[in-house]
Structure formats: C-alpha cells, structure tokens
Amino acid sequence: MNSENKALFIFGFIFFFIGDLATTYIALSNGMPESGLVRVITRYNFSIMLLIKVIFYPALYFFIEYLEKRDNYLCGAVLGLVAGMGMTVTWMNALAIMEYLG
C-alpha cells in the first residue's frame, strides 16, 4: 500500500473502527439499544459489533491492495468515503449518547 493510501487507511481506521466501537460500547454500557444493523442479526451486543468490524477492515485492506495492483486510482476515493463515513457515524453516535445522557 502506498504512503498516501496508508495514511487514509489509518485515518479511516481511527474514526470508523475505534471511534464507532468506542461510542457503541459507551451506548451499550448505558442501556441504549443499538439499532440500524443488518436485520438478520436481531439480538447483538458489543462482541458482534467488534466481529463485524474485524471482518470489514481486512476485507477493505485487501480490496485496496487489489485496486493498487491493477493501477486503479479509486483507492483514495474508497478510503476517503470510509473515513468520511466513519467520522459521520462516530459523531452521530456521540451526539445521540450526549442527548440520551443529558
């Protein structure tokens, strides 16, 4: 992975993986229900959220490696979308927690 994509991958990892898991853990610890995930999983907890994210990030890494080997320049766009989605989800979770606890 080249240096520009590695920086975006780390940025996306911090916001999407760590930020979303941290806010999910805080919400579940305070009794807030987690909603909006795949409807097949009806009852899930923090360990299932962790498993889903652990599956997602290696898949994303291998997808970016696949795109780089084929000289496809969408790598930065894909990683930027994941980082932006991670920031959005983290902030939305944080604001929902603040409203619920406040």
N, C-alpha and C positions, 0 to 999 in steps of 0.2 A: 504494500500500500504506500503510495507516495506521501510526501510530508503534508501537502495541503489536505488530502483526504483523511490522513491520520488525525490532523487537528480537528477537522469537522466530526470525525467519528468519536473522538474523546469528548468534544463539546456536547454532541448528541447523547453520549453515554451518561454524562454527568446529569443532564437535565431529564432525559427520558427514563433512564434506568434508576439512578439514585434518587432523583427528585420525586419521581412518581411513586417509587416504593416507600420513600420516607413519608410522604403525605398520606399514602394509603395506610401505612402502619399506624400513623397518628389517628387517622379517622377510625380505623377498626378498633383501636385501643380505647377510643372514647364512645364506642357504641353506635357509630354512624354506619348505616348499611352501605355496602359497595354495590353500585348498580352500573348498568351500561355495558357489561362484558358480554361475551357470546351467550346466547340464550340457552345453549346446550348445558352449560355449567350453571346449575340453579343455585347450589349452595357452595360457596367457595370462601376461602379465607386467605390470609397473607401468604401461606406456603404455595397455594395455587397461583396467586399473582406473581410470586417470585419465579415459579416454574415457567410460566408463560413468557416472562421477560428473559429468562435464561435461554429459552428456546429461540426467541426472536433475535437477540443480538448476535449469536454466532451465525444465524441464517443471513442477517444483514451483512455481516463481515464477508461471508463467502460470496454473497451477491455482488458486493463492491469489488472483490477480487476478480470475479468473473467478468464484470464490466471493464475493469482495467486491462485485463489480458486481451480483450478484444478492441482496445483503444476506443472505447465508448466514453464520451465526455459527459455523460449523465450522472457520473459518480457524485460530483459535488452537489448537483441538484437533488439527488435522492437523499444524501446525507443532510443537506440543508433542510429538506422537508421533515426528516425525522427529528432534527434538532429543534426546528420550529414547533413541531407537534409536541415534543417533549416539554418545551417551555410553556406552551399553552396549557397542556394538561396539568403540569406542576402548579402553575398559577391558579388555574381553575379549582384544583383540589385545595390549595392553600386558602383561597377566598371562601370556599364552601365550609372549610373547617373553622375559619375565623367567624363566619356568620353563625354557624351551629353552636360554637362555644361561647360566643359573645352575647 
